[in-house]
Amino acid sequence: MLPTVKVFDQLLAIKKKKGAGYFVLIDPDKQDVNRAIELAETCEAAGADALLVGGSLLLANVFDDTVKAIKEHCSIPVIIFPGSTKQISRHADAILFLTLISGRNPESLIGSQVIAAPIIKSTKIDPISTGYMFIDSGTVTSALFMSDTRPIPREKPDIAAAHALAAQYMGMRCVYLEAGSGARHSVPNKVVAAVAKYISIPIICGGGIRTPDEAREKVLAGASFVVTGTIIEKDSNPALIKAFADAVHVNE
């Protein structure tokens, strides 16, 4: 298993070489373990740079098995994108240690982190500290509902930029601009651009991105990494995944 610092450095190297990195989110609740393996292998073969594993809920007790199985069948980084403190596995390469800085719910700001930190330490996986920000997507997504917070208005890029800068000043390694799984609208390009202009740490952007052209727009606006999830769950055609990867890899 790769230590987190090497995974993060690897991701930064991918960004430098390819212009941006492409991540695919696999939700263990959306398919069984065998299907998750198949999807992960397809994504790697089609050009994905890393796999995120996680979801807003955990209806089936298969999270650890899913992470382990994916890691055994793939060589690209497997990074936990946790929806709760229950989504931690020693089999992953890294975990996004999320702080929901766009909200004012103390549980999402520090409560869950205090519970998760000793568990992460015991598993010997290192966190990638990430400022997590919900941007209004035109609908109430599962992640937004579960966090009991309000999103940043999509027409207020200055508010998003200020929150992102606070994350940087607090020492976080990256910022995640999130519209949410199955979002009606993705994060506006003007919000991505405003944040990118204001901070120097990498930006991850996901939620509601349905086409390769839309993914490229996020990169051109300033995103360092682009995440797709629902669209690939619905259509895991290798050609579509490759089209997303090619669109994100603007230097190739």
C-alpha positions in Angstrom: 0.0 0.0 0.0 1.3 3.4 -1.0 1.7 6.0 1.8 -0.5 9.0 1.4 2.3 11.5 0.8 3.4 9.4 -2.2 -0.2 9.1 -3.5 -0.7 12.9 -3.2 2.7 13.5 -4.9 1.7 11.1 -7.6 -1.6 13.0 -8.2 0.3 16.2 -8.4 2.7 14.7 -10.9 -0.3 13.5 -13.0 -1.7 17.1 -12.9 1.7 18.5 -14.1 2.1 16.0 -16.9 -1.5 15.7 -18.1 -2.9 19.1 -17.2 -5.4 17.6 -14.8 -6.4 14.2 -13.3 -9.5 12.2 -13.8 -11.1 10.3 -10.9 -14.1 7.9 -11.0 -16.2 7.5 -7.9 -17.5 4.0 -7.0 -20.3 3.8 -4.5 -20.4 0.4 -2.8 -24.2 0.8 -2.3 -24.8 1.0 -6.1 -23.4 -2.4 -7.1 -22.1 -5.6 -5.6 -18.4 -6.3 -5.0 -17.9 -8.2 -8.3 -19.5 -5.4 -10.3 -17.3 -2.9 -8.4 -14.2 -4.8 -9.5 -15.4 -4.9 -13.1 -16.1 -1.2 -13.1 -12.7 -0.4 -11.4 -10.8 -2.5 -13.9 -12.7 -0.8 -16.8 -11.9 2.6 -15.5 -8.2 1.9 -15.1 -7.9 0.5 -18.6 -9.8 3.5 -20.0 -7.4 6.0 -18.5 -8.8 7.0 -15.1 -6.0 8.3 -12.8 -7.5 7.2 -9.5 -10.6 5.6 -8.0 -12.6 7.2 -5.2 -14.7 4.8 -3.1 -17.5 6.1 -0.9 -21.1 7.2 -0.7 -23.6 9.3 1.4 -25.1 6.2 3.0 -24.0 2.6 3.6 -27.0 0.4 3.2 -24.9 -2.8 2.7 -22.1 -3.9 4.9 -19.6 -4.3 2.0 -17.4 -1.2 2.2 -14.2 -2.9 3.5 -14.7 -5.8 1.1 -15.2 -3.5 -1.8 -12.1 -1.4 -1.1 -10.0 -4.6 -0.6 -11.3 -6.2 -3.8 -10.7 -3.0 -5.9 -7.2 -2.6 -4.5 -6.4 -6.2 -5.3 -7.4 -5.8 -9.0 -6.1 -2.3 -9.8 -2.8 -0.5 -9.7 -4.0 3.1 -9.7 -4.6 4.8 -6.4 -7.7 3.8 -4.4 -8.8 6.7 -2.3 -11.6 6.7 0.2 -14.2 9.5 -0.2 -16.0 8.9 3.1 -19.7 9.7 3.7 -19.3 8.9 7.4 -16.8 7.5 9.9 -18.0 4.0 9.0 -16.3 4.3 5.7 -12.7 3.7 6.6 -10.6 0.8 5.4 -7.0 -0.2 5.9 -6.9 -1.6 2.3 -7.0 1.9 0.7 -4.0 3.9 -0.5 -5.4 7.2 1.0 -8.4 8.8 2.5 -9.8 12.3 1.9 -10.0 13.7 5.4 -12.9 16.0 4.7 -13.9 19.1 6.6 -17.2 20.6 5.4 -16.1 24.2 5.4 -19.1 25.5 3.4 -21.5 24.6 6.2 -21.9 25.6 9.8 -22.8 22.2 11.3 -20.1 21.5 14.0 -20.4 17.8 13.5 -19.2 18.1 9.9 -16.6 20.7 10.9 -14.9 18.9 13.8 -17.2 16.3 15.4 -16.8 13.5 12.9 -13.2 14.2 12.3 -12.4 13.7 16.0 -14.1 10.3 15.9 -12.4 9.3 12.6 -8.9 10.4 13.4 -7.9 7.6 15.9 -9.5 5.0 13.6 -7.5 6.3 10.6 -4.3 6.2 12.7 -5.0 2.6 13.8 -5.4 1.5 10.2 -2.1 3.2 9.2 -3.6 5.0 6.2 -2.8 8.7 6.1 -5.3 11.4 5.4 -5.3 14.0 2.7 -6.8 17.0 4.4 -9.5 18.4 2.1 -11.7 21.5 2.4 -15.1 20.2 1.3 -17.5 22.7 -0.2 -21.1 22.2 -1.4 -22.2 24.4 -4.2 -25.9 24.8 -5.0 -26.8 22.4 -7.8 -30.5 23.1 -8.1 -31.6 20.2 -6.1 -31.2 18.7 -2.6 -28.6 15.9 -3.1 -28.1 13.0 -0.6 -24.8 14.4 0.6 -26.3 17.8 1.2 -29.3 16.4 3.1 -27.2 14.1 5.2 -24.8 17.0 6.2 -27.8 19.2 7.4 -26.1 22.3 5.8 -26.9 24.8 3.1 -24.8 25.0 0.0 -22.9 28.1 -1.2 -25.1 29.9 -3.8 -24.0 29.1 -7.3 -24.2 32.8 -8.3 -21.8 33.9 -5.4 -18.3 32.9 -6.6 -16.8 35.4 -4.1 -18.2 33.5 -1.2 -16.8 30.2 -2.6 -13.4 31.8 -3.1 -13.3 33.1 0.5 -14.2 29.7 1.9 -11.5 28.0 -0.2 -8.9 30.5 0.9 -9.8 29.8 4.5 -9.2 26.1 3.8 -5.8 26.9 2.3 -4.8 29.1 5.3 -5.9 26.3 7.7 -3.3 24.1 6.0 -5.5 21.9 3.9 -3.9 20.2 0.9 -6.8 20.7 -1.5 -10.3 21.9 -1.9 -13.2 19.8 -3.2 -16.0 21.8 -5.0 -19.1 19.5 -4.8 -22.4 19.7 -6.6 -23.4 16.3 -5.2 -24.2 12.9 -6.7 -26.9 13.2 -9.4 -26.9 16.9 -9.2 -29.2 18.8 -11.6 -26.3 21.2 -12.4 -22.6 20.9 -12.0 -20.4 23.5 -10.2 -20.5 26.6 -12.4 -17.4 27.3 -14.3 -17.3 30.9 -12.9 -17.1 29.5 -9.4 -14.3 27.1 -10.3 -12.4 30.0 -12.0 -12.9 32.4 -9.0 -11.6 29.8 -6.6 -8.7 28.9 -8.8 -7.7 32.5 -9.1 -7.8 33.0 -5.3 -6.0 29.9 -4.0 -2.8 28.0 -4.8 -3.8 24.5 -3.6 -5.4 22.0 -6.0 -9.1 22.0 -6.8 -11.1 18.8 -7.1 -14.5 19.3 -8.8 -17.3 16.8 -9.0 -21.1 16.3 -9.1 -23.4 16.6 -12.1 -20.7 16.4 -14.7 -22.4 14.5 -17.5 -20.3 15.0 -20.7 -16.6 15.0 -21.5 -17.0 18.5 -22.8 -18.3 19.6 -19.5 -15.4 17.9 -17.7 -12.9 19.8 -19.9 -14.7 23.1 -19.1 -13.9 22.5 -15.4 -10.3 21.9 -16.2 -10.0 25.0 -18.4 -11.7 27.0 -15.6 -9.0 25.9 -13.1 -9.9 22.4 -11.7 -6.9 20.2 -11.0 -9.0 17.0 -10.8 -12.4 16.1 -12.1 -14.7 13.4 -10.6 -17.5 11.6 -12.3 -19.7 9.0 -10.6 -23.4 8.7 -11.5 -22.9 9.0 -15.3 -20.4 6.1 -15.2 -22.6 4.0 -13.0 -25.3 4.4 -15.6 -23.0 3.9 -18.6 -19.7 2.1 -18.0 -18.9 1.9 -21.7 -15.1 2.0 -21.9 -15.3 4.5 -24.8 -17.2 7.0 -22.6 -14.7 6.6 -19.8 -11.9 7.1 -22.2 -13.6 10.2 -23.6 -13.8 11.7 -20.1 -10.1 10.9 -19.4 -9.1 12.4 -22.8 -11.1 15.5 -22.1 -9.6 16.0 -18.7 -6.0 15.3 -19.8 -5.7 18.6 -21.6 -1.9 18.3 -22.1 -2.1 15.1 -24.0 
